[in-house]
């Protein structure tokens, strides 16, 4: 049978935050374990129900998204957007003048 080592003063740890209790004020939890007084108070406060109303959960309006999708699809199909434009004749490594996109007038 192994014996537990005796806990020396100042080496005990808080049962909640696991930090050394040191010279700080301690309290006994309902389980009988020693913990910091402020840790025990925070745990008690977290367990109590708040009187503040619950936050309102925002829902996504799918109708607006569907309208936007239909509008964007219509623009692409009709050629109003960049994707609907004709392909450029510009070649990689070429100059604008060699692509015929810029004409100089003399």
Phi, psi and omega per residue, in radians:
X1 nan 2.273 3.129
X2 -1.696 2.471 3.131
X3 -1.693 2.520 3.059
X4 -1.312 2.529 3.085
X5 -1.261 2.473 3.113
X6 -1.199 2.468 3.130
X7 -1.439 2.121 3.110
X8 -1.481 2.647 -3.113
X9 -1.048 2.321 -3.139
X10 1.609 -0.187 -3.138
X11 -1.836 -0.032 3.114
X12 -1.234 2.633 3.135
X13 -2.021 2.694 3.119
X14 -1.226 2.381 3.140
X15 -1.254 -0.271 -3.095
X16 -1.728 -0.947 -3.070
X17 -1.712 -0.160 3.106
X18 1.149 0.282 3.074
X19 -1.624 2.687 3.132
X20 -1.048 2.437 -3.140
X21 -1.271 -0.575 3.078
X22 0.955 -2.382 -3.134
X23 -1.663 0.211 -3.101
X24 -1.387 2.822 3.139
X25 -1.205 2.357 -3.115
X26 -2.071 2.863 3.109
X27 -2.513 2.786 3.102
X28 -1.700 2.223 3.073
X29 -1.349 2.991 -3.138
X30 -1.078 -0.455 3.131
X31 -1.376 -0.154 -3.135
X32 1.631 -0.013 -3.132
X33 -1.485 2.671 -3.135
X34 -1.565 2.400 3.104
X35 -2.618 2.928 3.081
X36 -1.093 2.535 3.130
X37 -1.090 -0.727 -3.116
X38 -1.222 -0.584 3.097
X39 -1.139 -0.735 3.135
X40 -1.130 -0.698 3.132
X41 -1.160 -0.716 3.106
X42 -1.107 -0.689 3.125
X43 -1.143 -0.683 3.111
X44 -1.170 -0.723 3.138
X45 -1.151 -0.625 3.138
X46 -1.197 -0.508 -3.117
X47 -1.425 -0.285 -3.138
X48 -1.507 2.618 -3.105
X49 -1.388 2.370 3.137
X50 -1.382 2.606 3.105
X51 -1.538 -0.147 3.132
X52 -1.241 2.539 3.128
X53 -1.181 2.646 -3.139
X54 -1.175 2.544 3.133
X55 -1.145 2.546 -3.133
X56 -1.370 2.241 3.126
X57 -1.483 2.161 3.140
X58 -1.462 2.430 3.125
X59 -1.908 2.647 -3.128
X60 -1.457 2.268 3.113
X61 -1.485 1.759 -3.074
X62 -1.258 -0.428 -3.138
X63 -1.119 -0.721 3.132
X64 -1.140 -0.695 3.131
X65 -1.154 -0.670 3.130
X66 -1.177 -0.678 3.098
X67 -1.114 -0.764 3.132
X68 -1.102 -0.719 3.113
X69 -1.082 -0.794 -3.125
X70 -1.110 -0.689 3.132
X71 -1.143 -0.797 3.138
X72 -1.135 -0.697 3.139
X73 -1.133 -0.686 3.108
X74 -1.107 -0.692 3.114
X75 -1.146 -0.714 -3.141
X76 -1.165 -0.774 -3.117
X77 -1.140 -0.598 -3.112
X78 -1.484 -0.119 3.098
X79 1.508 0.268 -3.127
X80 -1.362 -0.314 -3.074
X81 -1.829 3.023 -3.123
X82 -1.025 -0.675 -3.120
X83 -1.106 -0.498 -3.099
X84 -1.466 -0.120 -3.100
X85 -1.349 2.836 3.134
X86 -1.207 2.663 -3.132
X87 -1.176 2.600 3.129
X88 -1.391 2.646 3.085
X89 -1.618 0.060 -3.140
X90 -1.123 2.327 3.099
X91 -1.916 2.605 3.135
X92 -1.105 2.254 -3.138
X93 1.565 -0.129 -3.132
X94 -1.546 3.004 3.090
X95 -1.829 2.783 3.128
X96 -1.037 -0.593 -3.122
X97 -1.215 -0.547 3.133
X98 -1.315 -0.319 3.132
X99 -1.498 -0.207 3.115
X100 1.407 0.207 -3.123
X101 -1.499 -0.440 3.130
X102 -2.043 2.102 3.123
X103 -1.922 2.271 3.117
X104 -1.595 2.332 3.090
X105 -1.881 2.346 -3.109
X106 -1.892 nan nan
